[in-house]
Amino acid sequence: MKTKTPLNQLKLSVPAQETPITSFLTASGTFHDGDFFLNQKGLRLISEEKVSRPSDSKELDIEFSLEDLETIKVIGKGSGGVVQLVRHKWVIQMNIQEDIRKQIVQELKINQVSQCSNVVVCYHSFYHNGAISLVLEYMDRGSLADVIRQVKTVLEPYLAVVCKQVLLGLVYLHHERHVIHRDIKPSNLLVNHKGEVKITDFGVSAVLASSMGQRDTFVGTYNYMSPERISGSTYDYSSDIWSLGMVVLECAIGRFPYLQSEDQQSWPSFYELLEAIVESPPPSAPSDQFSPEFCSFVSACIQKNPQDRSSSLDLLSHPFIKKFEDKDIDFGILVGSLEPPVNFPR
């Protein structure tokens, strides 16, 4: 019988962060990092190995500079920068500071090669006057967090549609680009009026360089973080699957899975939540409220042992996804009936 670790004795093994890479700005106003060059004319990757693109991918033939973009309004703010609406696209502007340079380069490199309909498109990027700007696809209904804030709970047919789109994005990232997202959460799953759901924000993503395909850095949003990541163990693609399961369960029950009730007065403290994720049994979907297929899907994602979780590719064939594939469920109907996010133009 396993003895529960007292809260005051809980120790979290937080691995040291990866060694910062050499980054510098040249006198000509270029952000330079290894094979990565970014200035006000855009981005260039100079490498001995050419970046391969899928044969069916569409090249984005866009010729413009940063000065061609007219700012309409600020539509969001986060710890990493400001989101502005510029004509028909988003611009994310970030001050270049030493401690976030590596994340900036990581995001830009991943966006540069991503060609998937379930990943937010990065049209262009610039460096000018000490700031990096990303021109991203405009998702006009905000994020999944904005959706569940209004509807409280999402019905199973819609959840199946959302899950399939996110899984398609994860299959692309995991199996084609060998990327762990590391921060799957409602606010990083963007939606538009057509009901399309796309993954965004690769600031903490990791390209797997080792043959074992494992990482051991402690980054991301801890609420949706898998037990092995919190405990400091190595982790792989399956950590994204845990996060997806948490997001889906939250959408279904209308509250964060580790909250005991919707009207709980206060959230658990940081260490109480981490202890619950590591020590307690994983959350599950109530069998008296949801279909067996949905309960099985959640269980396939939220397993304490990462080896027991299904892969993104396997989950695409799960009975819960297949159950609604021929039902012509339009997530756009639900999204279109909602009020636009507060900071978004009507």
C-alpha positions in Angstrom: 0.0 0.0 0.0 1.4 3.3 -1.1 1.9 5.9 1.7 0.7 9.4 0.7 3.4 12.1 1.0 2.4 14.8 3.5 1.8 18.2 1.9 4.6 19.9 3.9 7.1 17.2 2.8 6.2 17.2 -0.9 9.2 17.9 -3.0 9.1 18.8 -6.6 12.0 17.9 -8.8 12.3 20.8 -11.2 15.1 20.2 -13.7 17.4 23.0 -14.6 16.4 24.9 -17.7 18.2 24.2 -20.9 21.4 26.2 -21.5 20.6 29.5 -23.2 21.7 29.7 -26.8 23.8 32.5 -28.2 21.5 35.3 -29.5 22.4 38.8 -30.6 21.3 41.8 -32.6 23.6 43.1 -35.2 24.2 46.7 -36.0 22.1 46.4 -39.1 19.0 45.5 -37.0 19.0 41.8 -37.5 18.0 39.2 -34.9 20.6 36.5 -35.4 20.6 33.0 -33.7 22.6 30.3 -35.4 21.0 29.6 -38.8 18.1 32.0 -37.9 18.1 35.5 -39.3 15.2 37.9 -38.7 14.9 41.6 -39.7 12.3 44.1 -40.9 12.2 42.3 -44.3 11.2 39.0 -42.7 12.7 35.7 -41.7 15.4 33.5 -43.2 16.6 30.1 -42.2 20.1 29.2 -43.5 21.0 25.6 -42.8 22.9 22.8 -44.4 19.7 20.8 -44.4 16.8 22.1 -46.4 13.5 22.2 -44.6 11.2 19.7 -46.3 7.6 20.5 -46.9 4.7 18.1 -47.5 4.1 17.6 -51.2 0.5 18.8 -50.9 1.4 22.0 -48.9 0.7 25.4 -50.3 3.4 28.0 -50.4 2.3 31.3 -49.0 3.2 33.9 -51.7 2.9 37.1 -49.6 5.1 40.1 -50.3 4.8 42.9 -47.7 6.8 44.6 -45.0 5.9 45.5 -41.4 5.2 49.1 -42.5 2.4 47.7 -44.7 0.4 46.6 -41.7 -2.1 49.0 -40.2 -2.9 48.5 -36.5 -6.6 48.6 -35.8 -6.8 47.8 -32.1 -5.4 45.8 -29.3 -7.3 42.6 -28.9 -5.4 40.8 -26.1 -2.5 40.9 -23.8 -0.4 38.2 -22.2 2.8 37.7 -20.3 4.7 37.3 -23.5 3.4 40.4 -25.4 0.5 42.2 -26.9 -1.9 40.9 -29.6 -3.1 43.5 -32.1 -5.6 43.3 -35.0 -4.0 44.5 -38.2 -6.4 44.5 -41.1 -7.1 40.8 -41.5 -4.3 39.3 -39.4 -2.9 39.2 -35.9 0.4 40.8 -35.0 2.1 39.6 -31.7 4.7 42.1 -30.6 7.3 41.2 -28.0 10.2 43.1 -26.5 13.4 41.1 -27.0 14.7 40.2 -23.6 17.5 37.7 -22.9 15.3 35.3 -20.9 12.7 34.9 -23.7 14.9 34.9 -26.8 15.1 31.2 -26.9 11.3 30.8 -26.8 10.9 33.4 -29.6 13.3 31.5 -31.9 11.6 28.2 -31.0 8.2 29.6 -31.9 9.4 31.2 -35.2 11.2 28.1 -36.3 8.2 25.8 -35.7 5.8 28.3 -37.3 8.1 28.6 -40.3 7.7 24.9 -41.3 4.2 24.2 -40.0 1.7 23.5 -42.9 -1.4 22.0 -41.3 -5.0 23.2 -41.4 -5.3 22.5 -37.6 -2.3 24.7 -36.6 -2.7 28.5 -36.7 -0.9 29.8 -39.8 2.1 32.1 -39.4 2.1 34.3 -42.5 5.2 36.3 -41.8 7.5 37.6 -39.1 9.7 40.7 -38.7 12.3 42.2 -36.5 12.2 46.0 -36.3 13.2 48.7 -33.7 13.8 46.1 -30.9 10.6 44.1 -31.3 9.6 40.9 -33.1 6.3 40.7 -34.8 4.4 37.6 -35.9 1.7 37.9 -38.5 -0.7 35.1 -37.6 -4.0 33.8 -39.0 -7.0 35.7 -37.5 -9.2 33.4 -35.5 -12.2 35.7 -35.0 -14.0 33.8 -32.2 -11.1 33.8 -29.8 -10.2 30.6 -28.0 -11.9 27.6 -26.5 -11.6 29.3 -23.2 -13.8 32.1 -24.5 -16.4 29.5 -25.7 -16.6 27.6 -22.4 -16.8 30.8 -20.5 -20.1 31.5 -22.2 -21.7 28.0 -22.6 -20.3 26.6 -19.4 -20.4 23.0 -20.8 -20.0 21.6 -24.3 -22.1 18.7 -25.4 -20.5 15.5 -26.5 -21.2 15.8 -30.3 -19.4 19.2 -30.3 -16.6 17.9 -28.2 -16.0 15.0 -30.6 -15.6 17.6 -33.4 -13.2 19.7 -31.3 -11.2 16.6 -30.3 -10.8 15.4 -33.8 -9.5 18.8 -35.0 -7.0 19.1 -32.1 -5.9 15.5 -32.6 -5.2 16.1 -36.3 -3.1 19.0 -35.2 -1.3 16.9 -32.6 -0.7 14.1 -35.1 1.0 16.6 -37.4 3.1 18.0 -34.6 4.0 14.7 -33.1 4.5 12.4 -36.1 5.5 14.8 -38.8 7.4 17.6 -37.0 8.4 15.7 -33.9 7.3 18.5 -31.7 5.9 18.3 -28.1 3.6 21.4 -27.7 3.9 21.3 -23.9 1.2 23.9 -23.3 -2.1 22.5 -24.6 -4.9 24.4 -22.7 -8.2 26.1 -23.7 -6.6 29.5 -24.4 -4.2 27.9 -26.8 -6.9 26.3 -28.9 -8.3 29.0 -31.2 -11.6 29.0 -33.0 -13.3 30.9 -35.8 -16.8 31.5 -36.9 -16.6 28.5 -39.3 -16.1 26.2 -36.3 -12.5 25.5 -37.1 -10.2 24.7 -34.1 -6.5 25.3 -34.4 -3.5 24.9 -32.1 -1.4 28.0 -31.4 1.4 29.3 -29.2 4.6 27.3 -29.6 6.6 29.5 -27.3 7.4 26.5 -25.0 7.3 23.7 -27.6 10.2 21.4 -27.9 11.6 19.7 -31.0 12.7 16.3 -30.0 16.4 15.9 -30.8 17.2 12.7 -28.9 16.6 9.3 -30.3 14.5 8.5 -27.2 12.2 11.4 -27.9 12.1 12.6 -24.4 12.4 15.9 -22.6 13.0 16.9 -19.0 12.4 20.7 -18.8 9.8 22.3 -16.5 7.8 24.8 -18.7 4.2 25.3 -19.6 1.0 25.9 -17.7 1.0 23.7 -14.6 -2.8 23.3 -14.3 -2.8 21.0 -17.4 0.6 19.5 -16.9 1.0 15.7 -16.7 2.2 14.0 -13.5 5.6 13.0 -15.0 6.4 16.6 -16.0 5.5 17.9 -12.5 7.6 15.3 -10.8 10.6 16.1 -13.0 10.7 12.9 -14.9 11.4 12.6 -18.6 8.4 13.0 -20.8 7.4 12.7 -24.5 4.4 13.3 -26.8 2.0 11.6 -24.3 2.3 14.6 -22.0 0.2 16.5 -24.6 -2.4 13.8 -24.5 -2.8 14.2 -20.8 -3.4 17.9 -21.3 -5.9 17.3 -24.1 -7.8 14.9 -21.8 -7.9 17.6 -19.1 -9.2 20.2 -21.5 -11.9 17.9 -22.9 -13.1 16.9 -19.4 -13.2 20.5 -18.3 -15.4 21.4 -21.3 -17.7 18.5 -20.5 -18.2 19.1 -16.7 -18.0 22.9 -16.7 -15.1 23.2 -14.2 -11.4 22.4 -13.9 -11.2 18.7 -13.2 -9.4 19.1 -9.9 -12.0 21.4 -8.5 -14.5 19.5 -6.3 -17.5 21.5 -7.5 -18.3 24.4 -9.8 -19.0 26.7 -6.9 -15.9 25.8 -4.9 -14.9 29.0 -3.0 -11.2 28.9 -3.8 -8.7 27.1 -6.0 -6.2 24.7 -4.3 -2.9 26.3 -3.7 0.0 25.8 -6.2 1.5 22.9 -4.1 -1.9 21.4 -3.3 -2.7 21.2 -7.0 0.7 19.7 -7.9 0.4 17.2 -5.1 -3.1 16.2 -6.3 -1.9 15.7 -9.9 1.1 13.6 -8.8 -0.4 11.7 -5.8 -4.2 11.4 -6.3 -6.0 9.1 -8.8 -6.6 10.9 -12.1 -9.9 12.7 -12.8 -12.5 10.8 -14.8 -15.8 11.5 -16.6 -18.8 10.6 -14.4 -20.3 7.5 -16.0 -23.8 8.5 -15.0 -23.6 11.7 -16.9 -21.7 10.8 -20.1 -21.7 8.1 -22.7 -19.3 5.1 -22.3 -17.5 6.2 -25.4 -16.7 9.6 -23.9 -15.7 8.2 -20.6 -13.4 5.8 -22.4 -11.8 8.6 -24.4 -11.1 10.7 -21.3 -9.6 7.6 -19.6 -7.4 6.9 -22.6 -5.9 10.4 -22.2 -5.8 10.9 -18.5 -3.6 8.0 -17.3 -1.0 8.5 -14.6 1.4 6.2 -16.4 2.3 7.9 -19.7 2.8 4.5 -21.3 -0.9 3.7 -20.7 -2.1 6.7 -22.7 -3.2 6.4 -26.3 -1.3 8.2 -28.9 -2.8 11.1 -31.0 -2.9 8.8 -34.0 -4.7 6.0 -32.1 -7.2 8.4 -30.6 -8.4 9.5 -34.0 -9.8 6.0 -34.4 -11.4 6.0 -30.9 -15.1 5.0 -30.8 -15.9 8.5 -29.3 -14.5 10.2 -32.4 -16.0 7.7 -34.8 -19.5 7.9 -33.1 -20.1 11.4 -34.5 -18.1 11.4 -37.7 -21.1 10.7 -40.0 -23.5 13.0 -38.0 -22.5 16.2 -39.8 -22.0 18.1 -36.6 -21.3 21.8 -37.2 -19.3 23.4 -34.3 -19.7 26.7 -36.2 -23.4 26.8 -35.2 -22.5 26.8 -31.5 -19.6 29.3 -31.9 -21.7 31.6 -34.2 -24.4 31.8 -31.6 -22.0 33.2 -29.0 -21.0 36.8 -28.3 -17.5 37.6 -29.7 -14.7 37.8 -27.1 -14.8 41.2 -25.2 -11.6 42.6 -26.9 -12.6 41.5 -30.4 -14.2 43.8 -32.9 -17.8 43.0 -33.8 
